[in-house]
Every structure is written in structure tokens, then in C-alpha cells.
Amino acid sequence: MWASVLSPVIIVLGVLLLVLGSIPKECKIDNDTLTVKFILGKKVIDIEGAQFMPVPDDVNHNIIRTNGTSVGKIHSGHYKNVKTKNKYIFYLNGKGERVYFEVGGKKYLVDNVTR
């Protein structure tokens, strides 16, 4: 009997932790690193040699999530433009200015950036 009640609770808690662990709160660019603070935890990404550019048009159209989280304005993870086949990594929480850069063959779009 307990297993039938406990299993759904464990699944819901696991999904909740997974989602909360991937929602970006803030991004900080310091020297050659990008630190993304999530609601639970943080991730440090080496961005040495990053080329900062204007946001390409295809980032705003025909985008699908291939791996990550989308909740309202919040987007975190890997995305792909289905027409151009360009792949992007988003860390967006809908706050602040968007910053686009490429490093190591990866394309990043982040917002709410402090320097």
C-alpha cells in the first residue's frame, strides 16, 4: 500500500528537483568564465576566446527545445532552429538584456548578465 502512494510522490519530487535545478536565476561573466546560477546549484562554463555578436534572427524563430527546460519566459538547455539547423544553448529567465556569443563551436544566448 505504501509503495502505491510513495512512488508517485518520489516521481513528482524528482521532476520538481530536475526542473528547479535547471531554471537560471542569474548569469555572470567574469574574465573567461560564465557562471549560471540556477534555483538549485550553479554551472561554470569556460568562455575563453568567446566572440560576442548581435543576436542572430534565427534565434528568435523556428526554435524547438531538444534538451532542457521551458517554463514561460524561462528557457534553459539546448535548442535548435528547425529551418537553419543551427543549435543553441539558452540560459534565459526573461530579465535583462540578451547577450549572444560563440565559443568552441557552441552558440550561447544568455540574459540577466552581470559583469
C-alpha positions in Angstrom: 0.0 0.0 0.0 2.8 2.5 0.9 4.5 1.8 -2.4 1.5 2.9 -4.4 1.5 6.2 -2.5 5.2 6.7 -2.2 6.1 6.0 -5.9 4.1 9.0 -7.3 5.5 11.3 -4.6 9.0 10.3 -5.4 8.5 10.8 -9.1 6.9 14.3 -8.6 9.7 15.3 -6.2 12.3 14.1 -8.7 10.8 16.0 -11.6 10.5 19.1 -9.4 14.1 19.0 -8.4 15.2 18.4 -12.0 13.2 21.4 -13.2 14.3 23.7 -10.3 17.9 22.7 -10.9 17.7 23.9 -14.5 15.9 27.2 -14.1 18.5 30.0 -14.5 18.3 32.8 -11.9 21.4 34.9 -12.9 24.3 34.8 -15.3 27.7 36.3 -14.5 30.5 36.8 -17.0 33.8 37.2 -15.2 37.1 37.2 -17.2 36.9 34.0 -19.1 34.0 32.2 -17.4 30.3 32.3 -17.5 28.7 31.3 -14.2 25.0 30.4 -14.4 23.2 30.3 -11.1 20.2 28.1 -11.0 17.5 28.0 -8.4 19.3 24.9 -7.2 23.1 25.0 -7.8 25.3 26.6 -10.4 27.3 25.8 -13.5 30.6 27.4 -14.5 31.4 27.4 -18.3 34.8 28.3 -19.7 34.3 31.0 -22.4 37.9 31.9 -23.2 38.1 33.3 -26.7 34.3 34.0 -26.9 33.2 36.1 -29.8 30.3 38.4 -28.7 27.9 39.3 -31.5 24.5 40.7 -32.1 21.7 38.1 -31.6 21.0 36.4 -35.0 17.5 36.4 -36.4 17.2 32.6 -36.5 17.4 32.5 -32.7 14.0 34.1 -32.4 12.2 32.0 -35.0 11.5 28.2 -35.6 13.2 27.2 -32.3 12.5 23.9 -30.7 13.9 22.5 -27.4 16.0 19.4 -27.8 17.0 19.1 -24.2 16.3 21.3 -21.2 13.5 23.3 -19.5 11.0 25.8 -20.8 8.6 27.5 -18.4 7.0 30.7 -19.6 9.9 33.1 -20.4 12.4 30.8 -18.8 14.5 28.7 -21.2 17.5 26.6 -20.2 19.3 24.0 -22.2 19.8 23.0 -25.9 17.6 24.4 -28.7 17.6 24.0 -32.4 16.3 26.1 -35.3 14.3 23.6 -37.4 14.9 25.5 -40.7 18.5 26.5 -40.4 19.6 23.5 -38.3 21.6 25.9 -36.1 22.0 24.6 -32.5 22.0 27.0 -29.5 22.4 26.8 -25.7 20.0 29.1 -23.9 20.1 30.4 -20.3 17.2 32.8 -20.3 15.0 33.9 -17.4 13.3 36.8 -19.2 15.1 39.5 -17.3 17.8 41.9 -18.5 19.5 42.3 -21.8 20.2 39.3 -24.0 23.9 38.5 -24.8 24.9 36.3 -27.7 28.3 34.7 -28.1 30.1 31.8 -29.7 32.9 29.8 -28.2 34.3 26.3 -29.0 31.8 25.8 -31.8 28.8 26.3 -29.4 26.4 29.2 -29.6 25.1 30.7 -26.4 22.2 33.1 -25.7 22.0 34.3 -22.1 20.2 37.2 -20.3 20.3 38.8 -16.9 24.0 39.1 -17.2 26.3 40.9 -14.7 29.9 41.6 -15.4 
